[in-house]
């Protein structure tokens, strides 16, 4: 069994290195590149695998412009609803600009940021001219409201479905009242760890009403982080909108379930002189916002940085001429993949631990000497 897990860890660690390197080599032109061209190519490669996109692109042949992958639904609103597949953006004969037409409107994806813009049939992005408060002319590119099922959205839905079916199977294994079977054997120690080492020590007697959220947020982040190790270029937890959403949920649950003592320690701390109480109120109010902000930034920055480092190392392997240097960077990439497996679980643990700490402060009751 020990050998099996060692082989599994090595195989998982090698997947991103092998597949991403193959992807990049397939995209690289055959001609020798200058340092500036290689640097630009590396930047584009890293950006491609960290930014969200409207399709799952596995390989791209730069000579033919053909894509291997699968498209996703594009849902836009501009003077009405526009629904089509992202394959309409792919350049082809008669549509070299990658312009998609829907109900008399034209759209294209901006090459600099991957966002959808309104354009004309020739691929010229439409612009809106307005004036600022000082009367200066301001030109901005026109963007429709974008409700598309992007790669990150699709990945999130997929992970949610996976979590639902996995833990539905785990719950069923306990129906007989006997020892856990199947997936429950693997997940039960993790659930007990979250309960005994995170929830109970940090929240106390009220831990049960928070357990559902703590378990959900831990496994949701962990599974998404592991999905980011696959060759599909998934980077959901490296998207600040996703981490902001998770932080907002924690913020709302903390403050909506908070007891009287929690608010008393924010607005009128017991045992503190009145002038000091007045000075501390704005500081405590700032702390309410800083806590979820720290949750958001910590998860986002760590996961995004990991993807950028791995992508940069793999890109360097492709463009190095020396095989000795290639071998050294392949070894370093393998080591970093092992570290990323640890970081995937560690970031889920840290987010859950800090969330439990915030819940504990909201659920705590204190005995105040002033009350006697």
C-alpha angles and dihedrals in degrees: 000000000000091000090050093055092046091053091046093052092048092048093050091047092052096049097079093042095050099039098041092046090051090048092051095045089052089055097044117100118242095234123091112268127218118234091257092050091047091049091050091047092050091050091051091048094051092045091050091056097044103042125076118252141190095243143027104254114185101171136007126198105209093195095057099022090228121148130214112204136065132282128237131214117276113209116186136168121210117136086336140350120307119191125176141129121275090239085081088074094059113107113246140152109311091012104062092151094058094240118167119207123207127167092338094312126110127215137178139178116252112238093216100055110007092241124138116251134186112246144160125263091271094057098258109145112235118237134207120216119207140151129249126220091278094052095254118145114252121195118198133174115248116243126183121224104274119213094158126151095244127184092268093047092048091048091050092051090047093051091047090053090046091051091048095052095040095052092039086059090046091052092049091054089065094051093090092054091232129114115306117269136196116357091359090073089063099039100041095074090049092050091048091048091054091048099043101033103031113020104037099042094046103035105027126198094354094058095111096070090055099043096089092057095042092052092045096050093045097051093038093056094040095051092046091050090051090048087057088064091064123094093251093089093239112172105166098143088045088064112094092211090062095046089045090054092052091047091050091053090052091047093051095045091047096051099036093052096040120126128229093265091059093058092041090059089052102045105023115012112205117237094021123114113257096245089052091048090056091050094048097051096078091043091053091047090053088050090059089063097036094059098061090037089058090050091051097047097042095056095038096048096045096049095042091048091051092053092047093050093048093045092049093050093050091047090051090053090056096050100040113106096201115084089205090058091045091054092048093051092045088056091047091048090051090051091049090051089055089050090049090056088057093044091051090062095033094057091049089051094048093048091049093045094051091045089054090050091054091047089049092055090050094048098042122111122203133202106230121202090212090066093064 
